[in-house]
Amino acid sequence: MNATPGGVMAGLSLARRGVSKAWASPEVRRTYLHLILVLVAVASLLDIVGIWSVVALTRTAGDTPWWQIVAMVLLRIAGIGIVLLVAPIVAMVVVNLVFPMLSDRVFFAGMREVAPLRAAALAAAPGLPLMRTVMNATLRLLAFVGLSLLLFILSLVPVVGSVAGPALQAWRSALMLSWELLDPYFDRLGLDRPGQRALLRKHQSTLLGFSLPFVFVMAIPIVGALAFGLAQAAIAMLVIEVIEAEPA
């Protein structure tokens, strides 16, 4: 899994410094608000639908044995936890599919604060064809939703599943968030899916350290989605200091 402590701590430091740098920029704050208004609405809707579904599936009758009630309560807690971890990521991918210019603008606003010359060079690149970008995002979303459903099924395992399911979901959500945040960068580089996956694996520990704090904050209903715009701008610092710091 390549999740070395040093890499994780480096990612945490980059998240903190990246947010501080991004929020100091008037351009980032302006573009951030446009993205957040749409994202909060979609994420809130998914939270409501997902939590209602989990509650409906785990409802018990009046004559249910006590041990089944306990099992359903644990499953409900795990299920709601998974919904809260999944909904903002799914909302983010959906919003980026429908309004790709929003995350693109936020990313480049953050990049211009960190490395203006590199930002100009990336912005001038033709990038991937639109249909290829849409297909990549769609496949990414389907794979994430499919795995999240499997982790919800894992939560059905008594005691162990109710802990392992949400924990694995948090890890998977962090990796998915990293991929989505880097999507504008990958697009400008013209990287195909295998190339994107290879780069993500190479820097997995740092990306986990960067993304995990945002995943837990974004799991907070309504207000959590506000963190996404900052994460999108802050990832520019990780690109410059980690990904592009190495020889090509």
N, C-alpha and C positions, 0 to 999 in steps of 0.2 A: 504493500500500500504506500510505501515511501513517505510516511508521515513522521519525519524526524522532528524532535523537539525544537532544534534550531530553526528549521524551516517554518514551523508553526508560529514560533515567537516572532520571527521576521515578518510573517504575514500579519500578525496582530499589530505590530509596530507600524507597518505600512498602512493598515486600515485607519489607525488613529491619525497618523500624519497626513494621509490622503484626504480624510474628511476635513481636517483643520484647514488644509490648503484649499480644498474645493469650496468650502463655505465662505472663505474670505473673498471669493471672486464674485463680483456683481453679475457677471455673465452667467456663471454657474447657477446662482440663485434664481435668475430670471428664467432660464431654460428649465430648471428643476421644477418650478411651479407648474409649467405647462404639462410636464410628464405626470406629476403627482396627482393632479385633478382627475385624470383618466384612470390611473392605476388604482387609486383608493376606491373608486366606484366599483371597478371590476373585482378587486380583491375582497371587498366587503360582501358583494353578492355571492361569491364563491364560498366565503366563510359561512354565510347564512344557510345556503343550500346544503353544504357539506355537514355542518353541525346538526341541522334538522334531520338529515338522513341517518347519521350515526345514532342520534337519540331514538329515532323511530325503529331502527334495527335492533337496538338493545333494550327496548321496553319489555318489562316483565309483567305477568299477570299476578293477581292477588294471592293465588295459591302456589306460587313458585317456591321451591325449596330454598332455604337460606344460602346454601353454597352456590346455587345457580345465580341468585341475586348478586352475591359478591363477585362472581365471575363476570356477570354483565356490567357491573359497575366498573370493574377494572378494564374491561373491554371498551366501555364508553369513554373512560378517561384516555386510554391509549388512542382510540379512534379520533377523538376530538383533538388530541395533540398532533396526530398525523395530519388531520385536516388543516390545522393552523400552520403547520410547517409547509404543506403542499400548496395551499391556496394562493399565497403571494407569489410563489414561483410560477405557477400556472398563469396567474393574472399577468405577470411580467412578460411571459412568452407571448401570450395572446395580444397584449397591447403592442408589443414590438412587431408582431406579424401584421397588425392592422395599421399601426402608426410607426413604421420603422424610423422615420425621421426624428422622432422625439428622443429616443435613447441615443441615436447618432449625434444629435446636437449636444446633449448633456456630456457624452463621452469626450467630444472634441473641445467643449468648453473647459473641461478638466485638463485635457491634454495641453491646451494652450497656456494654462497656468504653470504647468510643469516643464514643458519643452516646446515652445512655440514653433521653432523651426521644424521639429519632427512632426508636430501637428499639421503644419502646412504641407509637408511632403506626403503624409498619409491621406489628408483630405483631397489631394490632387490625384491620388491613385484611382484607377477605374474600378477596382474591386471585383467581386464576384457578380455574375449575372443575377438579375432580380429573382428569376425563377429558381436558380440554384440556392440562393439565400433562403427563400420561402420553403423550399423542400427540406433544407437542412434543419430549419427551425421546427418544422412540422414533425420530422422524424425524431428530433430531440424531445419534443413535447410528448409524443406518443410513447416513447421509451420511458420517460420519467413517470408518466401517469400509470403505465403498466407495472413498473416496478413498485410504485407507491401502493397500488392495489395488492400486490403480493406481500408487501410489508404489513398491510392492514390484515391480511389473512394470517400472517405470522403472529399478529397480536392475539389471535384466537387461542394460541397455546397458553394454557393456564400459567400465571405468575411470570414465567420467563418471557413469554411473548409480549406481555404488556409492558415490559421494560425494553426488550431487544427491538421491538418494532419501532417505537418512537426514536430510540437511539440511532438505529440504522437509517431511519428516515432523515434525521438531522444531518448525518454525514452525507447522505445522498443529496439532500437539498443544497448543502454547501457546495458540492461539486457542480450541481446544476446551476446554481447562482453564479459561480465563477465563469462557467461556460457562457451563460447569457450575458454577463457583464462584459466579457471579452468579445462578444459577437461583432460589434462594430469594428474592432481591431482586426479580427480574423477576416472579416469581409474585405477590408481595404488591402490586406496582405494577399488576398486571393487564395487563401488556404482551403483545401477541400476537407471533408470530414475526417479522413485518416490523419491528415496533417494537424488538424485542430486537436484531435484526441491525443496524438503524440506529444504535442506541446503541453497539454493539460496534465498528462501523466508525468512529464519531466518536472513540472513545478507544482506537483500535487500538494505537498506538505505546506508550502507557502500560501497557495491558494486556499487551502482549508483554514489556515490561521487567519487569512484575510476575510473569508466569507462567513465563517461560523458565527461571529458576533452579529453580523447583519441578519443571518437566518433567524436567530432567536429574537432579535428586535422586531423583525418583520412578521413574526408569528403573533405579535400582539394585534388583536383585531382593530381595524380602522387606522389607528395611529401608526402601527408598525410599517405599513406600506410607505410612509413618509421617508423611511430610511433608504429606499431603493435609489432615488435620484442622487443622493450623496454617495452611495456605493458605486453608482455608474460613473460619476465624475472622479471618485477617489482611485478607481482601478487604474487610471492613467499613470499614477505614481508607481504602481507595481510593474506596469509595462516597461517604464523607463529604467527603473532601478533593478529589476530582476530579469525580465524576459529579454530586454534589449541590451542589458549590461554585458551579456556573454557574446563572444565572437560568433558571427553568423555561421 
